[in-house]
């Protein structure tokens, strides 16, 4: 079956650890993708406004499954928004406020929001991932459409905090690891695979025609769903178990190496 869609996670996958990619090589590949009728989708936990900054030349052409599936955009047009009710948002914010080991980012459509009281180093890191970020006194009475919470958690605390949040909030939001010292709370069923499914239905593309790349817990559903699923060489073992194939390391242009094989019709893409 031919490949009609390539979906890439960003951090730890498409991007190197220095948050860069080989732009010249990729843009040449993208031109060939268009010639071959292959769609390109960015599927990330990150904010839409941050993601488009990586693709200034083509952001109005390609699709984004942003905020772990909370916001899906195709060629600059909204396709889907997840939305927490105001009551659920308040419940989640109240629970999180009682977990002092986490710093909280509430992810909305207009902006992300975090607390003025947090330290400057956290705010600087948050600004790298959220190009629209407002500092607020608290999470009360924010007027926006919210589809995700991003939580900054030390790696050694994740095994304790993730199940605790699952127990307290699992009916409202599901905690998933993002692979870089953080947990995302997502609306149940509103994950990357759901965002991809919406785009696939829009374009008439079967799961078997999709190549997907990922490295962490928030990629699992997408990797399970896609016919050609690639875990990065740098992914954790349990992610590699989910994927059918392995791509070279994110610091060695692993995604671009596999895309090259797709474009050339090399194994496993005969």
PAVEX-63549 format. One line per 10 residues: for each residue x, y, z of C-alpha. Coordinates in nm, 2 decimals, always signed. Layout:
X Y Z; ...
***
This chain:
+0.00 +0.00 +0.00; +0.14 +0.34 -0.09; +0.22 +0.61 +0.17; -0.01 +0.91 +0.17; +0.06 +1.07 +0.50; +0.37 +1.13 +0.72; +0.32 +1.24 +1.08; +0.60 +1.35 +1.30; +0.63 +1.42 +1.67; +0.87 +1.71 +1.73
+1.08 +1.70 +2.05; +1.30 +1.40 +2.06; +1.18 +1.29 +1.72; +1.19 +1.54 +1.43; +1.40 +1.79 +1.62; +1.75 +1.73 +1.75; +1.81 +1.78 +2.12; +1.93 +2.13 +2.02; +1.57 +2.19 +1.88; +1.69 +2.21 +1.52
+1.65 +2.01 +1.20; +1.82 +2.01 +0.86; +1.59 +2.26 +0.70; +1.74 +2.25 +0.35; +1.72 +1.87 +0.34; +1.37 +1.86 +0.47; +1.23 +2.13 +0.24; +1.38 +1.94 -0.06; +1.20 +1.63 +0.07; +0.88 +1.82 +0.12
+0.88 +1.93 -0.24; +0.91 +1.57 -0.34; +0.63 +1.47 -0.09; +0.40 +1.72 -0.27; +0.49 +1.58 -0.61; +0.40 +1.23 -0.48; +0.08 +1.34 -0.31; +0.20 +1.27 +0.04; +0.05 +1.49 +0.32; +0.28 +1.61 +0.60
+0.15 +1.65 +0.95; +0.32 +1.78 +1.27; +0.18 +1.60 +1.57; +0.31 +1.74 +1.89; +0.22 +1.82 +2.25; +0.34 +2.17 +2.19; +0.15 +2.49 +2.13; +0.03 +2.57 +1.77; +0.20 +2.91 +1.77; +0.53 +2.75 +1.87
+0.50 +2.47 +1.61; +0.44 +2.70 +1.31; +0.76 +2.89 +1.40; +0.96 +2.58 +1.29; +0.80 +2.58 +0.94; +0.76 +2.94 +0.83; +0.79 +2.85 +0.46; +0.51 +2.59 +0.46; +0.30 +2.65 +0.78; +0.00 +2.76 +0.57
+0.01 +2.44 +0.36; +0.07 +2.16 +0.61; -0.14 +2.03 +0.90; -0.08 +2.04 +1.27; -0.21 +1.82 +1.54; -0.11 +2.05 +1.82; -0.15 +2.03 +2.20; -0.15 +1.65 +2.19; -0.46 +1.65 +1.96; -0.64 +1.93 +2.14
-0.62 +2.16 +1.84; -0.61 +2.04 +1.48; -0.53 +2.29 +1.20; -0.50 +2.22 +0.82; -0.36 +2.48 +0.59; -0.43 +2.75 +0.84; -0.79 +2.65 +0.89; -0.93 +2.51 +1.22; -1.05 +2.15 +1.19; -1.10 +2.05 +1.55
-1.09 +2.19 +1.90; -1.11 +1.99 +2.22; -1.27 +2.19 +2.50; -1.29 +2.14 +2.88; -1.60 +2.26 +3.05; -1.56 +2.55 +3.29; -1.65 +2.31 +3.58; -1.39 +2.05 +3.47; -1.13 +2.32 +3.43; -1.19 +2.45 +3.78
-1.18 +2.09 +3.92; -0.85 +2.02 +3.76; -0.69 +2.35 +3.86; -0.80 +2.29 +4.22; -0.65 +1.94 +4.23; -0.32 +2.06 +4.07; -0.29 +2.35 +4.32; -0.26 +2.10 +4.59; +0.04 +1.93 +4.43; +0.33 +2.16 +4.52
+0.59 +1.96 +4.32; +0.44 +2.07 +3.98; +0.44 +2.39 +3.79; +0.12 +2.43 +3.59; +0.06 +2.57 +3.24; -0.31 +2.59 +3.14; -0.32 +2.56 +2.76; -0.58 +2.76 +2.58; -0.66 +2.85 +2.22; -0.57 +3.22 +2.26
-0.28 +3.17 +2.49; -0.12 +2.95 +2.75; -0.13 +3.07 +3.11; +0.11 +3.02 +3.40; +0.15 +3.18 +3.75; +0.34 +3.49 +3.82; +0.47 +3.33 +4.14; +0.68 +3.07 +3.96; +1.05 +3.12 +3.93; +1.21 +3.29 +3.64
+1.40 +2.98 +3.51; +1.07 +2.79 +3.47; +0.91 +3.09 +3.30; +1.20 +3.10 +3.05; +1.17 +2.73 +2.97; +0.79 +2.76 +2.93; +0.83 +3.05 +2.69; +1.04 +2.83 +2.46; +0.74 +2.59 +2.42; +0.46 +2.84 +2.45
+0.51 +3.14 +2.22; +0.19 +3.29 +2.36; +0.22 +3.28 +2.74; +0.04 +3.50 +2.99; +0.14 +3.54 +3.35; -0.16 +3.53 +3.59; -0.21 +3.55 +3.96; -0.43 +3.24 +3.96; -0.63 +3.02 +3.73; -0.97 +3.16 +3.83
-1.19 +3.33 +3.57; -0.97 +3.28 +3.26; -1.17 +3.34 +2.95; -1.05 +3.10 +2.68; -1.11 +2.75 +2.53; -0.89 +2.51 +2.72; -0.78 +2.17 +2.59; -0.47 +2.07 +2.79; -0.26 +2.13 +3.10; +0.12 +2.11 +3.08
+0.29 +2.01 +3.40; +0.65 +2.06 +3.48; +0.76 +1.77 +3.70; +1.10 +1.64 +3.78; +1.18 +1.31 +3.62; +1.21 +1.12 +3.95; +0.87 +1.25 +4.06; +0.68 +1.14 +3.75; +0.63 +0.77 +3.86; +0.47 +0.90 +4.18
+0.27 +1.19 +4.05; +0.14 +1.04 +3.72; -0.07 +0.76 +3.89; -0.18 +0.99 +4.16; -0.32 +1.23 +3.90; -0.48 +0.94 +3.71; -0.66 +0.84 +4.02; -0.79 +1.19 +4.10; -0.86 +1.32 +3.75; -0.88 +1.02 +3.52
-1.24 +1.07 +3.44; -1.18 +1.43 +3.34; -0.82 +1.43 +3.20; -0.56 +1.17 +3.14; -0.19 +1.22 +3.24; +0.06 +1.13 +2.97; +0.44 +1.17 +2.97; +0.59 +1.39 +2.70; +0.94 +1.26 +2.73; +1.11 +1.58 +2.85
+1.05 +1.62 +3.22; +0.68 +1.68 +3.20; +0.33 +1.54 +3.21; +0.05 +1.66 +2.99; -0.31 +1.63 +3.10; -0.53 +1.56 +2.80; -0.90 +1.52 +2.75; -0.98 +1.14 +2.73; -0.98 +1.03 +2.37; -0.84 +1.37 +2.25
-0.49 +1.25 +2.17; -0.26 +1.26 +1.86; -0.42 +0.95 +1.71; -0.77 +1.12 +1.73; -0.63 +1.43 +1.56; -0.47 +1.22 +1.28; -0.79 +1.02 +1.24; -0.99 +1.34 +1.18; -0.74 +1.45 +0.91; -0.74 +1.11 +0.75
-1.12 +1.11 +0.72; -1.10 +1.45 +0.57; -0.85 +1.33 +0.31; -0.97 +0.97 +0.26; -0.65 +0.81 +0.39; -0.64 +0.47 +0.56; -0.43 +0.39 +0.86; -0.22 +0.15 +0.65; -0.11 +0.45 +0.43; +0.03 +0.65 +0.73
+0.39 +0.67 +0.85; +0.42 +0.80 +1.20; +0.73 +0.89 +1.42; +0.74 +0.92 +1.80; +0.96 +0.88 +2.10; +0.74 +0.91 +2.42; +0.42 +0.83 +2.60; +0.20 +1.08 +2.42; +0.29 +0.91 +2.09; +0.16 +0.56 +2.18
-0.19 +0.59 +2.04; -0.06 +0.74 +1.71; +0.20 +0.47 +1.68; -0.05 +0.19 +1.74; -0.29 +0.34 +1.48; -0.05 +0.40 +1.20; +0.05 +0.12 +0.95; +0.41 +0.23 +0.94; +0.50 +0.32 +1.29; +0.85 +0.42 +1.38
+0.99 +0.46 +1.73; +1.31 +0.66 +1.74; +1.64 +0.49 +1.84; +1.64 +0.72 +2.15; +1.29 +0.62 +2.25; +1.22 +0.43 +2.58; +1.19 +0.05 +2.54; +0.81 +0.05 +2.60; +0.76 +0.29 +2.31; +0.97 +0.07 +2.08
+0.75 -0.22 +2.17; +0.45 -0.04 +2.04; +0.60 +0.06 +1.71; +0.66 -0.17 +1.41; +0.99 -0.02 +1.31; +1.28 +0.18 +1.45; +1.42 +0.50 +1.31; +1.77 +0.63 +1.37; +1.84 +0.87 +1.66; +1.68 +1.21 +1.66
+2.02 +1.37 +1.67; +2.12 +1.19 +1.35; +1.83 +1.31 +1.13; +1.66 +0.98 +1.18; +1.32 +1.10 +1.06; +1.46 +1.25 +0.74; +1.65 +0.92 +0.67; +1.33 +0.73 +0.68; +1.14 +0.99 +0.48; +1.41 +0.95 +0.21
+1.32 +0.58 +0.20; +0.95 +0.66 +0.16; +1.02 +0.89 -0.13; +1.25 +0.64 -0.30; +1.01 +0.35 -0.25; +1.27 +0.16 -0.05; +1.20 -0.11 +0.21; +0.97 -0.13 +0.39; +0.78 +0.10 +0.16; +0.77 -0.10 -0.16
***
